[in-house]
Amino acid sequence: MGKSSRCALRAGIVFVACMAAAYPADLRLGIIGTDTSHVIEFTKMLNDSSSAEHVAGARVIAAFKGGSKEMPESYKRVDRFAEELRTKWNIEFVQDIASLCPKVDAIMLESVDGRQHLDQVKQAVACGKPLWIDKPLAASLADAKEIVRLAHEANVAWFSASSLRFSQIATSVKLPKLSGAVTWGAGPLGPGELDLAWYAIHTVELLYAIMGPGCEEVTRIHADASDVIVGKWRDGRIGEVRALRPDRDYGALVFQPNGVVTSPANAEDSYRPLVVEIVRFFQTKNPPVSNSETLETIEFMDAAARSMKANGSPARLR
Protein backbone atom coordinates (compact mmCIF):
# COMPACT_ATOMS: atom_id res chain seq x y z
CA MET A 1 0.00 0.00 0.00
CA GLY A 2 1.43 3.36 -1.04
CA LYS A 3 1.90 6.34 1.25
CA SER A 4 -1.07 8.23 -0.20
CA SER A 5 -3.32 5.18 0.24
CA ARG A 6 -2.22 4.74 3.87
CA CYS A 7 -2.91 8.44 4.54
CA ALA A 8 -6.33 8.16 2.93
CA LEU A 9 -7.11 5.06 4.99
CA ARG A 10 -6.01 6.77 8.21
CA ALA A 11 -8.07 9.85 7.34
CA GLY A 12 -11.09 7.65 6.70
CA ILE A 13 -10.68 5.84 10.01
CA VAL A 14 -10.31 9.13 11.87
CA PHE A 15 -13.41 10.53 10.13
CA VAL A 16 -15.51 7.47 11.01
CA ALA A 17 -14.25 7.55 14.60
CA CYS A 18 -15.09 11.24 14.91
CA MET A 19 -18.56 10.69 13.46
CA ALA A 20 -19.14 7.79 15.85
CA ALA A 21 -18.11 9.97 18.77
CA ALA A 22 -20.31 12.85 17.59
CA TYR A 23 -23.38 10.68 16.98
CA PRO A 24 -23.69 7.78 19.45
CA ALA A 25 -25.08 4.64 17.84
CA ASP A 26 -27.93 4.24 20.32
CA LEU A 27 -29.09 7.15 22.39
CA ARG A 28 -31.24 6.03 25.32
CA LEU A 29 -34.61 7.78 25.22
CA GLY A 30 -37.18 8.22 27.97
CA ILE A 31 -40.88 8.99 27.55
CA ILE A 32 -43.01 11.24 29.75
CA GLY A 33 -46.71 10.47 29.31
CA THR A 34 -47.95 7.31 27.59
CA ASP A 35 -51.47 8.56 26.80
CA THR A 36 -51.04 9.10 23.04
CA SER A 37 -50.66 6.68 20.16
CA HIS A 38 -47.47 8.55 19.29
CA VAL A 39 -45.60 6.62 21.98
CA ILE A 40 -46.43 3.34 20.25
CA GLU A 41 -45.67 4.57 16.73
CA PHE A 42 -42.43 6.31 17.70
CA THR A 43 -41.19 3.36 19.76
CA LYS A 44 -41.82 0.95 16.92
CA MET A 45 -39.86 3.12 14.47
CA LEU A 46 -36.97 3.49 16.91
CA ASN A 47 -36.79 0.02 18.48
CA ASP A 48 -37.81 -2.31 15.65
CA SER A 49 -34.85 -2.60 13.30
CA SER A 50 -36.85 -4.94 11.04
CA SER A 51 -39.50 -2.30 10.36
CA ALA A 52 -39.51 -0.67 6.92
CA GLU A 53 -39.84 2.69 8.74
CA HIS A 54 -37.03 2.05 11.23
CA VAL A 55 -35.07 5.13 12.33
CA ALA A 56 -31.59 4.33 13.58
CA GLY A 57 -29.62 6.16 16.25
CA ALA A 58 -31.83 5.95 19.33
CA ARG A 59 -33.98 3.55 21.33
CA VAL A 60 -36.76 4.06 23.85
CA ILE A 61 -35.74 2.31 27.06
CA ALA A 62 -37.82 3.83 29.88
CA ALA A 63 -41.05 5.72 30.53
CA PHE A 64 -43.09 7.57 33.14
CA LYS A 65 -46.76 6.74 32.57
CA GLY A 66 -48.24 10.07 33.62
CA GLY A 67 -51.79 10.71 32.41
CA SER A 68 -54.43 13.40 32.91
CA LYS A 69 -57.57 12.87 35.00
CA GLU A 70 -59.16 15.88 33.29
CA MET A 71 -59.07 14.57 29.72
CA PRO A 72 -60.89 11.39 28.57
CA GLU A 73 -58.48 11.03 25.65
CA SER A 74 -55.80 10.55 28.31
CA TYR A 75 -57.29 8.50 31.14
CA LYS A 76 -59.13 6.13 28.79
CA ARG A 77 -55.92 5.21 26.92
CA VAL A 78 -52.92 5.70 29.18
CA ASP A 79 -52.98 2.25 30.79
CA ARG A 80 -53.47 0.46 27.47
CA PHE A 81 -50.55 2.19 25.77
CA ALA A 82 -48.36 1.74 28.85
CA GLU A 83 -49.08 -1.98 28.92
CA GLU A 84 -48.20 -2.34 25.23
CA LEU A 85 -44.90 -0.54 25.78
CA ARG A 86 -44.14 -2.76 28.76
CA THR A 87 -45.09 -6.13 27.26
CA LYS A 88 -44.31 -5.72 23.56
CA TRP A 89 -41.30 -3.41 23.72
CA ASN A 90 -39.91 -4.28 27.15
CA ILE A 91 -39.90 -0.63 28.26
CA GLU A 92 -39.02 -0.03 31.91
CA PHE A 93 -41.52 2.12 33.83
CA VAL A 94 -40.45 4.48 36.60
CA GLN A 95 -42.46 6.11 39.38
CA ASP A 96 -41.66 9.74 38.55
CA ILE A 97 -39.77 12.03 36.17
CA ALA A 98 -36.84 12.40 38.56
CA SER A 99 -36.30 8.63 38.38
CA LEU A 100 -36.34 8.78 34.58
CA CYS A 101 -33.58 11.38 34.28
CA PRO A 102 -30.46 9.31 35.15
CA LYS A 103 -31.51 6.40 32.94
CA VAL A 104 -31.67 8.28 29.62
CA ASP A 105 -29.73 10.55 27.27
CA ALA A 106 -32.75 12.50 26.02
CA ILE A 107 -36.45 12.87 26.78
CA MET A 108 -39.65 12.82 24.74
CA LEU A 109 -42.49 14.62 26.54
CA GLU A 110 -45.60 13.05 24.98
CA SER A 111 -48.41 13.89 27.43
CA VAL A 112 -51.54 14.50 25.36
CA ASP A 113 -52.91 17.17 27.72
CA GLY A 114 -50.93 20.33 26.99
CA ARG A 115 -52.02 21.75 30.34
CA GLN A 116 -49.57 19.33 31.98
CA HIS A 117 -46.57 20.37 29.93
CA LEU A 118 -45.32 23.30 32.02
CA ASP A 119 -45.19 21.29 35.25
CA GLN A 120 -43.55 18.34 33.51
CA VAL A 121 -41.00 20.57 31.77
CA LYS A 122 -40.06 22.07 35.15
CA GLN A 123 -39.09 18.57 36.26
CA ALA A 124 -37.56 17.45 32.95
CA VAL A 125 -35.14 20.37 32.53
CA ALA A 126 -33.55 19.34 35.82
CA CYS A 127 -32.02 16.48 33.81
CA GLY A 128 -30.09 18.94 31.67
CA LYS A 129 -30.75 16.71 28.66
CA PRO A 130 -32.30 17.57 25.28
CA LEU A 131 -36.08 17.62 25.31
CA TRP A 132 -38.65 16.90 22.60
CA ILE A 133 -42.11 18.30 23.46
CA ASP A 134 -44.96 16.85 21.44
CA LYS A 135 -47.66 19.21 20.24
CA PRO A 136 -48.86 21.46 21.66
CA LEU A 137 -45.87 23.10 23.31
CA ALA A 138 -48.32 24.36 25.94
CA ALA A 139 -52.02 25.06 26.50
CA SER A 140 -51.57 28.81 26.94
CA LEU A 141 -49.21 31.52 25.77
CA ALA A 142 -48.18 32.24 29.36
CA ASP A 143 -47.23 28.57 29.87
CA ALA A 144 -45.33 28.52 26.57
CA LYS A 145 -43.30 31.59 27.50
CA GLU A 146 -42.49 30.07 30.88
CA ILE A 147 -41.33 26.84 29.22
CA VAL A 148 -39.03 28.86 26.97
CA ARG A 149 -37.66 30.72 30.00
CA LEU A 150 -37.09 27.57 32.06
CA ALA A 151 -35.30 25.76 29.23
CA HIS A 152 -33.09 28.78 28.56
CA GLU A 153 -32.26 29.17 32.25
CA ALA A 154 -31.33 25.48 32.49
CA ASN A 155 -29.42 25.59 29.16
CA VAL A 156 -31.57 22.71 27.87
CA ALA A 157 -32.06 22.32 24.11
CA TRP A 158 -35.70 21.73 23.14
CA PHE A 159 -37.81 21.23 20.05
CA SER A 160 -41.55 21.01 19.37
CA ALA A 161 -43.45 20.68 16.10
CA SER A 162 -46.29 18.96 14.28
CA SER A 163 -45.39 16.03 12.05
CA LEU A 164 -47.02 17.95 9.17
CA ARG A 165 -44.05 20.34 9.08
CA PHE A 166 -41.98 17.56 7.55
CA SER A 167 -44.72 15.89 5.50
CA GLN A 168 -44.99 15.61 1.74
CA ILE A 169 -47.82 18.15 1.92
CA ALA A 170 -45.43 20.80 3.24
CA THR A 171 -42.42 19.90 1.11
CA SER A 172 -44.47 19.80 -2.11
CA VAL A 173 -45.55 23.45 -1.81
CA LYS A 174 -42.64 25.02 0.06
CA LEU A 175 -41.68 27.25 -2.85
CA PRO A 176 -39.81 30.53 -3.33
CA LYS A 177 -41.54 33.84 -4.06
CA LEU A 178 -44.91 32.86 -2.63
CA SER A 179 -47.36 35.67 -1.92
CA GLY A 180 -49.61 33.67 0.36
CA ALA A 181 -50.92 30.25 1.32
CA VAL A 182 -54.01 28.41 2.55
CA THR A 183 -53.85 25.26 4.67
CA TRP A 184 -56.72 23.08 5.80
CA GLY A 185 -57.43 19.99 7.86
CA ALA A 186 -59.03 18.51 10.96
CA GLY A 187 -60.25 21.16 13.37
CA PRO A 188 -61.91 19.82 16.53
CA LEU A 189 -61.50 22.40 19.27
CA GLY A 190 -59.99 21.62 22.66
CA PRO A 191 -60.16 22.92 26.24
CA GLY A 192 -58.30 25.85 27.68
CA GLU A 193 -57.25 29.23 26.33
CA LEU A 194 -55.77 27.84 23.10
CA ASP A 195 -58.71 25.90 21.68
CA LEU A 196 -56.91 25.55 18.34
CA ALA A 197 -53.94 23.87 20.04
CA TRP A 198 -55.83 20.62 20.50
CA TYR A 199 -55.91 19.66 16.82
CA ALA A 200 -55.95 22.67 14.48
CA ILE A 201 -52.35 23.24 15.57
CA HIS A 202 -51.41 20.82 12.78
CA THR A 203 -52.85 23.18 10.16
CA VAL A 204 -51.26 26.19 11.84
CA GLU A 205 -47.85 24.49 11.83
CA LEU A 206 -48.35 23.48 8.20
CA LEU A 207 -48.97 27.14 7.33
CA TYR A 208 -45.80 28.18 9.17
CA ALA A 209 -43.77 25.45 7.47
CA ILE A 210 -44.76 27.05 4.15
CA MET A 211 -44.81 30.76 5.05
CA GLY A 212 -42.15 30.97 7.76
CA PRO A 213 -42.42 33.34 10.76
CA GLY A 214 -43.39 36.99 10.63
CA CYS A 215 -47.14 37.14 11.26
CA GLU A 216 -48.23 40.33 13.02
CA GLU A 217 -52.05 40.25 13.03
CA VAL A 218 -54.78 37.59 13.05
CA THR A 219 -58.50 37.62 12.28
CA ARG A 220 -60.76 34.65 13.07
CA ILE A 221 -64.23 33.73 11.86
CA HIS A 222 -65.88 30.96 13.86
CA ALA A 223 -68.79 28.73 12.84
CA ASP A 224 -70.01 25.26 13.80
CA ALA A 225 -68.51 23.61 10.72
CA SER A 226 -65.18 25.41 10.62
CA ASP A 227 -62.88 28.17 11.77
CA VAL A 228 -61.17 30.44 9.27
CA ILE A 229 -58.08 32.16 10.65
CA VAL A 230 -56.37 34.75 8.47
CA GLY A 231 -52.90 36.00 9.33
CA LYS A 232 -51.25 39.12 7.94
CA TRP A 233 -47.45 38.86 7.69
CA ARG A 234 -45.35 41.96 8.18
CA ASP A 235 -44.06 41.75 4.59
CA GLY A 236 -47.62 41.94 3.23
CA ARG A 237 -48.22 38.23 2.62
CA ILE A 238 -51.48 36.62 3.74
CA GLY A 239 -51.77 33.15 5.25
CA GLU A 240 -55.04 31.35 5.95
CA VAL A 241 -55.89 28.33 8.11
CA ARG A 242 -59.16 26.42 7.76
CA ALA A 243 -59.94 24.15 10.71
CA LEU A 244 -62.70 21.85 9.46
CA ARG A 245 -65.36 19.88 11.32
CA PRO A 246 -66.02 17.02 10.89
CA ASP A 247 -62.38 16.04 10.33
CA ARG A 248 -60.99 16.34 6.83
CA ASP A 249 -57.73 15.38 5.14
CA TYR A 250 -54.93 17.92 5.27
CA GLY A 251 -53.86 20.01 2.32
CA ALA A 252 -52.25 23.25 1.23
CA LEU A 253 -52.45 25.75 -1.60
CA VAL A 254 -49.75 28.30 -2.38
CA PHE A 255 -50.06 31.51 -4.41
CA GLN A 256 -47.12 32.54 -6.60
CA PRO A 257 -46.77 35.48 -9.01
CA ASN A 258 -47.38 33.20 -11.99
CA GLY A 259 -49.88 30.72 -10.65
CA VAL A 260 -51.21 28.52 -7.89
CA VAL A 261 -49.73 25.25 -6.60
CA THR A 262 -51.74 22.69 -4.60
CA SER A 263 -50.37 19.82 -2.53
CA PRO A 264 -51.00 16.32 -3.93
CA ALA A 265 -54.30 14.71 -2.92
CA ASN A 266 -52.56 11.40 -2.15
CA ALA A 267 -49.64 12.85 -0.18
CA GLU A 268 -47.75 10.37 1.99
CA ASP A 269 -48.70 10.46 5.67
CA SER A 270 -46.08 9.11 8.05
CA TYR A 271 -44.51 10.05 11.37
CA ARG A 272 -41.13 8.87 10.12
CA PRO A 273 -39.83 12.24 8.81
CA LEU A 274 -40.60 13.76 12.20
CA VAL A 275 -38.90 10.92 14.10
CA VAL A 276 -35.82 11.35 11.89
CA GLU A 277 -35.73 15.03 12.88
CA ILE A 278 -36.19 14.19 16.57
CA VAL A 279 -33.22 11.79 16.55
CA ARG A 280 -31.06 14.25 14.63
CA PHE A 281 -31.98 16.94 17.15
CA PHE A 282 -31.04 14.68 20.07
CA GLN A 283 -27.69 14.02 18.38
CA THR A 284 -26.88 17.66 17.54
CA LYS A 285 -29.06 19.67 19.95
CA ASN A 286 -29.90 21.90 16.98
CA PRO A 287 -33.70 22.12 16.52
CA PRO A 288 -34.92 21.98 12.89
CA VAL A 289 -37.52 24.61 13.79
CA SER A 290 -36.27 27.60 15.77
CA ASN A 291 -37.64 28.01 19.27
CA SER A 292 -38.76 31.55 18.37
CA GLU A 293 -40.86 30.28 15.45
CA THR A 294 -42.42 27.58 17.64
CA LEU A 295 -43.37 30.27 20.17
CA GLU A 296 -44.84 32.38 17.36
CA THR A 297 -47.23 29.57 16.40
CA ILE A 298 -48.54 29.69 19.99
CA GLU A 299 -48.85 33.48 19.72
CA PHE A 300 -50.77 33.00 16.45
CA MET A 301 -53.30 30.72 18.17
CA ASP A 302 -53.50 33.07 21.16
CA ALA A 303 -54.30 35.99 18.84
CA ALA A 304 -56.92 33.83 17.09
CA ALA A 305 -58.60 33.12 20.43
CA ARG A 306 -58.65 36.84 21.27
CA SER A 307 -60.04 37.68 17.84
CA MET A 308 -62.91 35.23 18.30
CA LYS A 309 -63.73 36.73 21.71
CA ALA A 310 -63.82 40.15 20.00
CA ASN A 311 -66.33 38.91 17.38
CA GLY A 312 -63.74 38.60 14.66
CA SER A 313 -61.89 41.85 15.16
CA PRO A 314 -58.18 41.74 14.25
CA ALA A 315 -55.83 40.82 17.10
CA ARG A 316 -52.12 41.52 17.03
CA LEU A 317 -49.60 38.92 18.14
CA ARG A 318 -48.29 39.78 21.59
MONOR-V175771 format. One record per residue. N is the residue number from 0. RES is the residue in one letter. PHI is phi in radians with two decimals (999 if undefined). OMEGA is omega in degrees with one decimal (NA if undefined). D_CENTER is the distance of its C-alpha to the mean C-alpha in Angstrom with 1 decimal. Layout:
N:RES:PHI:OMEGA:D_CENTER, N:RES:PHI:OMEGA:D_CENTER
//
This chain:
0:M:999:-178.8:50.6, 1:G:-1.27:-177.9:51.0, 2:K:-1.06:-178.1:49.9, 3:S:-1.13:179.7:47.2, 4:S:-1.19:178.7:45.8, 5:R:-1.10:179.1:45.8, 6:C:-1.13:179.7:43.9, 7:A:-1.13:179.7:41.4, 8:L:-1.13:178.7:40.9, 9:R:-1.07:-180.0:40.6, 10:A:-1.09:178.7:38.0, 11:G:-1.14:179.6:36.0, 12:I:-1.13:179.1:36.2, 13:V:-1.09:179.8:35.2, 14:F:-1.08:-180.0:32.2, 15:V:-1.09:179.8:31.0, 16:A:-1.11:179.1:31.6, 17:C:-1.15:178.6:29.7, 18:M:-1.12:179.8:26.7, 19:A:-1.13:178.7:27.0, 20:A:-1.22:-178.4:27.1, 21:A:-1.26:-176.9:24.2, 22:Y:-2.18:-179.3:21.9, 23:P:-0.95:-174.7:23.0, 24:A:-1.10:-176.6:23.4, 25:D:-2.43:171.7:21.7, 26:L:-1.18:178.3:19.4, 27:R:-1.61:-176.2:19.6, 28:L:-1.89:174.4:16.4, 29:G:-2.07:-179.5:16.5, 30:I:-1.91:169.2:14.6, 31:I:-1.94:178.4:14.7, 32:G:1.59:-178.4:15.1, 33:T:-1.95:-176.4:16.1, 34:D:-1.85:176.0:16.1, 35:T:-2.36:178.1:13.5, 36:S:-1.11:178.3:14.3, 37:H:-1.01:-177.1:11.1, 38:V:-1.14:177.9:13.2, 39:I:-1.29:-177.1:16.0, 40:E:-1.11:-178.6:14.3, 41:F:-1.15:-179.1:12.5, 42:T:-1.11:178.1:15.8, 43:K:-1.05:-179.4:17.9, 44:M:-1.11:-176.4:16.3, 45:L:-1.48:-170.7:16.7, 46:N:-1.74:-177.2:20.0, 47:D:-1.76:-177.3:21.9, 48:S:-1.21:178.5:23.4, 49:S:-1.51:-178.3:25.4, 50:S:-1.25:177.5:22.5, 51:A:-1.13:-179.0:22.3, 52:E:-1.81:-177.4:18.5, 53:H:-1.01:175.1:18.9, 54:V:-2.04:-176.8:16.8, 55:A:-1.45:172.1:19.2, 56:G:1.98:-179.0:18.9, 57:A:-2.76:178.0:17.6, 58:R:-2.43:172.4:18.5, 59:V:-1.39:-178.0:17.6, 60:I:-2.17:-176.2:20.8, 61:A:-2.64:-178.4:20.5, 62:A:-2.68:168.4:18.9, 63:F:-1.92:-170.4:19.6, 64:K:-1.08:-179.6:19.8, 65:G:1.12:-178.9:19.2, 66:G:1.93:-178.6:19.1, 67:S:-2.06:177.8:19.8, 68:K:-1.35:-176.6:23.4, 69:E:-1.68:-175.4:22.6, 70:M:-2.29:-179.9:20.3, 71:P:-0.98:-180.0:21.9, 72:E:-1.08:176.9:18.7, 73:S:-1.62:-171.0:18.4, 74:Y:-1.23:176.7:22.1, 75:K:-1.47:-174.3:23.1, 76:R:-2.15:-168.7:20.7, 77:V:-1.04:-178.5:20.0, 78:D:-1.21:-179.3:23.4, 79:R:-1.13:180.0:23.2, 80:F:-1.19:178.4:19.9, 81:A:-1.09:-179.7:21.2, 82:E:-1.13:177.6:24.5, 83:E:-1.15:176.8:23.0, 84:L:-1.09:-177.2:21.2, 85:R:-1.24:-172.3:24.5, 86:T:-1.50:-176.5:26.9, 87:K:-1.50:-173.9:25.3, 88:W:-1.99:174.6:23.3, 89:N:0.99:179.8:25.4, 90:I:-1.44:177.2:22.7, 91:E:-1.37:176.9:24.4, 92:F:-1.84:-178.6:23.7, 93:V:-2.04:-172.9:24.4, 94:Q:-1.43:-180.0:25.7, 95:D:-2.78:-177.0:23.4, 96:I:-1.16:178.8:20.6, 97:A:-1.04:179.0:23.4, 98:S:-1.30:179.4:24.7, 99:L:-1.30:-171.2:21.4, 100:C:-0.90:-174.7:21.3, 101:P:-1.27:-176.0:24.3, 102:K:-1.54:-168.1:23.5, 103:V:-2.26:177.1:20.3, 104:D:-1.71:-178.5:19.2, 105:A:-2.76:-172.3:15.5, 106:I:-2.23:171.7:13.5, 107:M:-1.95:177.6:10.5, 108:L:-1.53:-171.1:10.4, 109:E:-1.97:-174.7:9.9, 110:S:-0.89:-172.8:12.3, 111:V:-1.28:179.4:12.1, 112:D:-1.56:-177.9:14.1, 113:G:-1.06:178.5:12.3, 114:R:-1.20:178.3:15.9, 115:Q:-1.53:-168.1:16.0, 116:H:-1.10:-177.4:13.2, 117:L:-1.05:-179.4:15.7, 118:D:-1.08:-179.1:18.4, 119:Q:-1.26:175.7:16.4, 120:V:-1.14:177.6:15.0, 121:K:-0.93:-179.6:18.7, 122:Q:-1.37:-175.4:19.7, 123:A:-1.22:-177.1:17.1, 124:V:-1.19:175.9:17.7, 125:A:-1.11:177.3:21.3, 126:C:-1.21:-175.5:20.5, 127:G:1.27:-175.4:20.0, 128:K:-1.97:-177.1:17.5, 129:P:-0.98:-169.5:14.1, 130:L:-2.30:170.7:11.3, 131:W:-1.71:179.8:7.7, 132:I:-2.02:-179.3:6.6, 133:D:-1.16:-177.7:4.9, 134:K:-1.11:-9.3:5.1, 135:P:-1.42:175.3:7.4, 136:L:-0.93:179.1:7.9, 137:A:-2.77:-178.6:11.4, 138:A:-1.69:176.0:14.0, 139:S:-2.67:178.3:16.1, 140:L:-1.14:179.0:16.4, 141:A:-1.08:178.3:18.8, 142:D:-1.11:-179.0:16.5, 143:A:-1.08:179.9:13.7, 144:K:-1.13:178.9:16.5, 145:E:-1.22:175.6:17.9, 146:I:-1.07:178.3:14.8, 147:V:-1.04:-179.4:14.9, 148:R:-1.12:-178.2:18.6, 149:L:-1.07:-179.5:18.6, 150:A:-1.13:178.7:16.3, 151:H:-1.13:-178.9:18.6, 152:E:-1.10:-179.5:21.7, 153:A:-1.55:-178.1:20.9, 154:N:1.00:179.8:19.9, 155:V:-1.83:176.2:16.7, 156:A:-1.29:179.8:14.1, 157:W:-2.48:-174.1:10.5, 158:F:-2.74:176.6:7.1, 159:S:-2.57:179.6:3.9, 160:A:-2.99:170.8:2.2, 161:S:-1.37:176.7:3.8, 162:S:-1.09:-178.3:6.0, 163:L:-1.17:177.4:8.6, 164:R:-1.03:-174.4:8.2, 165:F:-1.93:-176.8:9.8, 166:S:-1.44:176.2:12.0, 167:Q:-1.11:177.8:15.7, 168:I:-1.02:-178.4:15.7, 169:A:-1.21:-175.6:14.1, 170:T:-1.17:-177.5:16.1, 171:S:-1.28:-176.8:19.2, 172:V:-2.16:177.4:19.6, 173:K:-1.43:-168.6:18.2, 174:L:-2.10:177.1:21.8, 175:P:-1.31:173.5:23.9, 176:K:1.01:176.0:26.1, 177:L:-1.51:-179.2:24.3, 178:S:-1.75:179.7:25.7, 179:G:3.05:-178.7:23.2, 180:A:-2.72:173.3:20.8, 181:V:-2.23:174.9:20.3, 182:T:-2.16:-179.5:17.3, 183:W:-2.56:179.6:17.8, 184:G:2.89:-175.5:16.6, 185:A:-1.02:-174.5:16.5, 186:G:-2.40:173.6:17.1, 187:P:-1.09:-175.3:18.2, 188:L:-1.62:-176.2:18.3, 189:G:-1.97:-178.7:17.4, 190:P:-1.40:173.6:19.3, 191:G:1.54:-176.4:19.4, 192:E:-1.12:-177.6:19.4, 193:L:-1.74:-177.5:16.2, 194:D:-1.14:178.6:17.2, 195:L:-1.31:-174.3:14.9, 196:A:-1.26:-179.5:11.8, 197:W:-1.21:-179.3:12.7, 198:Y:-2.45:-179.8:12.2, 199:A:-1.17:175.4:13.1, 200:I:-0.97:178.7:9.8, 201:H:-1.07:-179.0:9.1, 202:T:-1.27:175.5:12.3, 203:V:-1.13:179.8:11.8, 204:E:-1.13:176.7:8.8, 205:L:-1.08:177.6:11.1, 206:L:-1.07:-179.6:13.9, 207:Y:-1.20:176.4:12.5, 208:A:-1.07:-178.3:11.7, 209:I:-1.51:-172.3:15.4, 210:M:-1.54:-171.6:17.0, 211:G:1.39:-178.0:15.5, 212:P:-1.32:175.8:16.0, 213:G:2.18:177.9:19.4, 214:C:-1.27:-179.6:19.6, 215:E:-2.13:-176.6:22.4, 216:E:-2.66:-176.3:23.4, 217:V:-2.29:173.6:22.2, 218:T:-2.20:-176.4:24.4, 219:R:-2.22:172.4:23.6, 220:I:-1.96:-176.8:25.9, 221:H:-1.98:173.3:25.5, 222:A:-2.52:-178.1:27.3, 223:D:-1.05:-173.7:27.3, 224:A:-1.51:-176.7:26.0, 225:S:-2.96:166.7:23.4, 226:D:-2.13:174.9:22.0, 227:V:-2.03:-177.4:22.4, 228:I:-2.05:-177.1:20.7, 229:V:-1.94:178.9:22.1, 230:G:-1.92:175.6:21.0, 231:K:-1.83:178.9:23.6, 232:W:-1.44:-174.3:22.5, 233:R:-1.18:177.4:24.9, 234:D:-1.61:176.4:26.2, 235:G:1.70:179.0:27.3, 236:R:-1.29:179.9:24.7, 237:I:-2.10:176.4:23.6, 238:G:-2.15:-176.2:20.3, 239:E:-2.26:175.6:20.3, 240:V:-2.01:173.2:17.9, 241:R:-2.05:178.3:19.6, 242:A:-1.69:-166.8:18.2, 243:L:-1.81:176.9:20.7, 244:R:-2.37:1.0:22.4, 245:P:-1.16:-174.1:23.2, 246:D:-0.96:176.1:20.0, 247:R:-2.27:173.9:20.2, 248:D:-1.13:-179.6:18.7, 249:Y:-1.52:177.2:16.3, 250:G:-2.90:-178.8:18.0, 251:A:-2.63:177.5:18.6, 252:L:-2.36:-176.5:21.8, 253:V:-2.12:177.5:22.5, 254:F:-1.72:175.2:25.8, 255:Q:-2.12:-178.7:27.6, 256:P:-0.98:-174.6:31.2, 257:N:-1.94:179.3:32.7, 258:G:2.77:-177.0:30.8, 259:V:-2.20:179.0:27.9, 260:V:-2.12:179.7:25.3, 261:T:-2.02:177.8:23.5, 262:S:-1.14:-178.9:20.7, 263:P:-1.12:-178.8:22.4, 264:A:-1.16:-177.2:23.0, 265:N:-1.87:-177.9:22.4, 266:A:-1.05:178.6:19.2, 267:E:-1.09:-179.1:17.7, 268:D:-2.22:-177.6:15.0, 269:S:-2.60:174.3:13.4, 270:Y:-1.38:-171.2:10.5, 271:R:-1.02:179.1:12.4, 272:P:-1.01:176.9:11.2, 273:L:-1.17:-178.9:7.7, 274:V:-1.10:174.9:9.7, 275:V:-1.02:-179.9:12.0, 276:E:-1.17:178.7:9.8, 277:I:-1.09:-179.9:8.8, 278:V:-1.13:178.9:12.6, 279:R:-1.07:177.4:13.7, 280:F:-1.10:179.0:11.9, 281:F:-1.09:-179.9:13.7, 282:Q:-1.30:-172.2:16.8, 283:T:-1.85:-172.8:16.9, 284:K:1.13:175.9:15.0, 285:N:-1.87:-177.4:14.2, 286:P:-1.21:179.0:10.6, 287:P:-1.27:173.2:10.3, 288:V:-2.12:-176.4:9.1, 289:S:-1.11:178.2:11.6, 290:N:-1.04:-179.2:11.3, 291:S:-1.16:178.1:13.8, 292:E:-1.21:177.0:12.0, 293:T:-1.04:178.6:8.9, 294:L:-1.12:179.7:11.9, 295:E:-1.13:177.4:13.7, 296:T:-1.12:175.6:11.4, 297:I:-1.20:177.2:12.3, 298:E:-1.08:177.6:15.8, 299:F:-1.05:-178.9:15.9, 300:M:-1.24:175.5:15.4, 301:D:-1.14:177.9:17.8, 302:A:-1.11:178.3:20.3, 303:A:-1.12:178.0:20.0, 304:A:-1.14:179.0:20.9, 305:R:-1.19:177.4:23.8, 306:S:-1.11:179.6:25.0, 307:M:-1.11:178.2:25.3, 308:K:-1.11:179.8:27.3, 309:A:-1.69:176.6:29.5, 310:N:1.02:174.1:30.3, 311:G:1.55:175.8:28.3, 312:S:-1.24:179.6:29.4, 313:P:-1.06:177.1:27.3, 314:A:-2.22:-179.9:25.2, 315:R:-1.45:174.1:24.3, 316:L:-1.13:-175.3:21.0, 317:R:-1.24:NA:22.0
//
